[in-house]
Amino acid sequence: MLQRYHSPLILDFIIKVFPCAKFIINYREDIDQQVTSSIKNKMIIKNKESLTELTKSLINYAQSKMTLSKQYSHQQSPQFYFAPLESFTNLTMWNQMFHFLDRPKCLATGVLRVNDDGYSTGSGTAGAAQPVGGTQQKVVLCS
């Protein structure tokens, strides 16, 4: 399920109901750029301080849960994977994420980018997909 949750109460509830759930924490290290993006897309959080606090609290929450899980649980695999947007062109990050998601036979061979010139929320297209890190037609191989 792809969803944006950041409330500790909601996340605690999801973990209680789905104890084997895995979460991918996607965030931007460049908070200024994220604020600009949020304003362009009419999102709720429009100031750097609020966004910085929200991002830090989500990361701290996930890290504390992982620490507690290792200390008090029989579950060996971490529940959280950190995927900063700035790492999206790094094939190693994708391959580690496949392993985290129990898909170790999947291999990222390239990354497609469709918003090199920015993006639009209007009816226009973001442009043709351009491969990064290779010219392979298949970007993910799974066996």
N, C-alpha and C positions, 0 to 999 in steps of 0.2 A: 504494500500500500504506500503510495506516495502522498505525503501530507506534511504540512508545516505545523509542528507543535513545538511550543517553547515553554509552556507552563509546567513547572515541576509537579503540580497536582495532577494534571492530565497525563504526563509521562509516567508518574508513579502508578496511576490507574492502569495505563496500557501495559506496563511491566507486570502488574499483578494479574491482569486478565490473560495476557500472552507472555508467560515467563520465558519462552524461548525466542521472543521477538528480537530482531537485530535492527539497530538504528544507524543510519548514515547521517552524520552531522555535517551538513553542507553550509559553508559560511564563506565570507570574503575576509581576507586579511586586510585589504584596502578598504577601510570603513568609509573614507571620503567618497570613493567611487560607488560604494553601495548606497550611500545617502543620495548621491546624484541619480542613480538608477531608480531608487525608491520614489524620488520626486517625479521623474519622468513617467513612471507607471502608476502614479497616484496611489501609492501604498500608504499605510497608516503612519509608519515611523519615518519622520522627515528630519530628525536632527541627529547629529553625530553622537552626542552624549547618550541619548536613549538607545541608539543602535549599538554603540560600544558596550553599554551595560547589558543589553539583551544577549549579545553574542558571547560576552565573557561569562554571564551567568549560565547559559546553555552549555558551554564548554566545561565550566567548573562542575555543573551538575553531572554531566556524562563522566567526567574523570572521577568524581567522588563515587558514583555508582560502580564504576569499573574497579576501583580500589576495594570497596566493600564486597563486591562479588568475588574478588580473588581471596579475600580474607575469610569470608563466612559461607561461601556457597560451594556446592559440588560442581557447578557449571564451570567448565574449563575455558570455553571460548568467550571472548569479550562480547558485550552486547552493543558496543558503540564503535563506529569507524569514523574517523575525522577526514573529511574531504574538502579542503579549502579550494575555492574556485581557481585560485592561482596555480593549482597543481593539475588542472584538467588536461593539460597537454603532456603530462608526464605519464608515459605508458606504465611505468612501475606502479604508480598509484592505482591505476585501473586494475592491474593484475593482482595487486594486494587486496583490492576490494572484492574481486571475484573469489579469491581464497576466503576472505571473511564471510562472504555469502554462500560458502560451501560449494563453490563452482571452480575448483582448482584446475579443471581441464580446459577452462576458457582462457584465452590468451588475446590480449589487445595487441593489434599489429599497427594501429594508427588511430588517430582521433580526427573526427570530422568537425569542422568549425563552420557555422553558418552565419555568424554575426561579426565578422572582421570589421565591418563598417558601422557597427552599432546595430540596434534593432529598433523595431517600430511596433507599437501596439495597434496600429491602424491596419488597413486591409492590404498594405503593400507586403512584398516578400522581403525576407532578410538577405536574400542572395543565395547563390548556389553553394552547396557544401564543398569545402576545400579540405583535402586531407592534410593533416599535420603529422610529422614524424614518419612519413612514408607515402608511397603512391599506391598502396594496395587497394584493391576494390573492396575486399572484405576487411572490415575494421576489427571485428571480433570473431575469433575462431573457437568453437567449442567441440569437443569430441566426447 
